[in-house]
Amino acid sequence: MQIHLSDISSSEGMRIQKTAEFGMDTITFQSGSFPVLAKEPIEFTITNTGDRNLEIRGTGKITVGIPCDRCLEEVSTEIPLEIERKLDMKLTDEDRVNDLDESSYLTGMDLDVDQLVYLEVLMSWPLKVLCREDCKGICSQCGKNLNDGPCGCVEGPKDPRMAAISDIFSKFKEV
């Protein structure tokens, strides 16, 4: 969705409120593609703070399916959106290309809501996602999800160099 900003950029002190839908059904970046499971409309307040400077504030949330870091099961992860941006509408299109922050979501007088929200989602992306705190992961031999029970694989011989550390961990398990 596009929000046209020419009217507000020429009226100092003007404030508008807009509700915009996030149109993407997947979030794609270097780590892969992730389905958008739910999305709320984004509530924007755009204010002309003077001298053709705009302040954009927006709130909303989306829910994305992200694989668990241990067992790879999809986890429904809510990402809250708190958007705060300042735009200098005096800049030419060429100046905006040089300003990496504005170049992808502002073209001329049009604000690309999807691109702005996409950037906010990437900045809010969780570093680690677990299906639950005690997730056991997957078997390194057969790939079975160990949360569903043991897999039956025979544990191979352990590295003798790690025996001392293994003994320490075994003592803590007994307590």
Secondary structure, 3 states (H helix, E strand, C coil): CEEECHHHHCCCCCEEEEEECCCCCEEEECCEEEEEEEECCEEEEEEEEECCEEEEEEEEEEEEEEECCCCCCEEEEEEEEEEEEEEECCCCHHHHHHCHHHHCCEECCEEEHHHHHHHHHHHCCCCCCCCCCCCCCECCCCCCEHHHCCCCCCCCCCCHHHHHHHHHHHHHHHC
